[in-house]
Amino acid sequence: MIDLNAFFDELWIARWAVLQGVATTVAISALAIVFGSFLGTVVGLALTYGGRLTRLLFRAYTDFIRGTPVLVLILAGYYVLSTIGINLTPFQAGILALAVFCSSHVGEIIRGALQAIPKGQREAAMAIGLTFPQTFVWVLLPQALRQILPTWVNTAAEMVKASTLLSVIGVAELLLRTQEIISRSFLSLEFYFFAGVLYFFVNFGIELLGKWVERKTTIPGQG
Amino acid sequence: MSVLLEIQGLHKRFDATEVLKGVDCSVAQGEVVSIIGSSGSGKTTLLRCINMLEDFQDGRILLDGEEIGYDTRDGRRRRKPEREIARQRALTGMAFQQFNLFPHLTAAGNVMLGLIKTKRMAKEAAHQLALHWLERVGLADRADRYPGQLSGGQQQRVAIARAIAMQPKLMLFDEVTSALDPELVGEVLQVIKGLAADGMTMILVTHEMRFAFEVSSRVIFMNGGVIGEEGDPKTMFVAPKTERLAEFLKTSSFN
């Protein structure tokens, strides 16, 4: 049977390890999402407004990345880059891989949202003398963001889940910490379940944040 | 009166189709010119070339003596840098058939955006000016509403205020009443009439023949990518010289 006392004893002993694991998971996910979203915005812009060659190149990039398992990206980021003289720590390599993965998804989301904005919006912005960067920041992005948000929250949650894969290159995130604790305490059921609950709370937090931003940015008079 | 806009030998192609086949015309300061013609005659394209919403392949457009969109140096024609074109676009104001208000900004916010970003006005000054122009189009009490909370006629009036607030040298109206319910057309035409009375130079592409007749100092009839006929509204509508125009008027709403 589940021995709750033993579990809490072990948890108390390992409390700092667990906290560090959660912190690492959150840090990895947050950095990957931030970098990935920036990169993804560039990808989305290139896919929507780029010339033919630019579009082709970025299309190849997103399709290639999206067709590759995240685990392969992570292993490539760590092992392949080191063979060409780029030595990243597991933490850095992991974030790079996740950010690249994130960018391909965010790029697609942004392309979809930008293409859904009527052409007249750009023309109206041009007609009052805005340059393209100004048009993007003040007219297109604010409208696209509202459409992007729900899907973007999904992607963010995916990134949190994908961060577990960094355990294979030795990043001490929540899953690896949990496994270490289990190898010492043999309370596998309890600690895996506990880790699951922690992941749930991280993602639940992201979802709440998304809902809050969505409420804040609702445009009056629009369905 | 001095010439404000001069168009010389304007040619515009969409891929293989030539839409404008050599348009020459000029508009004097303070003139109100209506462009009429059947759909596909190139009237909207002509309007859109004037503020470079469309590139054009040949010809010159001079606004107040300044060449719009292109430079010709050593016999080679080059598109001006994007920043320069953006600056030139702000010299003309444009109102669109579909209003194209920014849905995420209030009526005042719509008017302010160009003032702040293009004219680099301070926020407070821009707000004051926006209120002034919204009042001018009769919407002072709607300044804080979003486009989705306004009727079509109100949206179009905000769009006109947004364009006028930039104090353009020339206003372009692209079928501004075509998307409106009939009962909302009047309020928009009233605003345009007021601007005409103030001496604003305007070019209107319109299907409202009665309005064109009343407000215009001159009418241009576009036909197959060239100017078919032009003249003062009385002569144009009452005694058309070309058969084409006579035919067009017969099928249009003017009678």
Interface residues (C-beta under 8 A of the other chain):
Chain A: P118 G120 Q121 E123 A124 A125 M126 A127 I128 G129 L130 T131 F132 Q134 W138 V139 P142 Q143 R146 I219 P220 G221 Q222
Chain B: N51 M52 L53 E82 R83 A86 R87 R89 A90 T92 G93 M94 F96 Q98 N100 L101 F102 P103 H104 L113 G114 K117 T118 K119 R145 Y146 P147 G148 Q149 L150 A159 R162 A163 M166
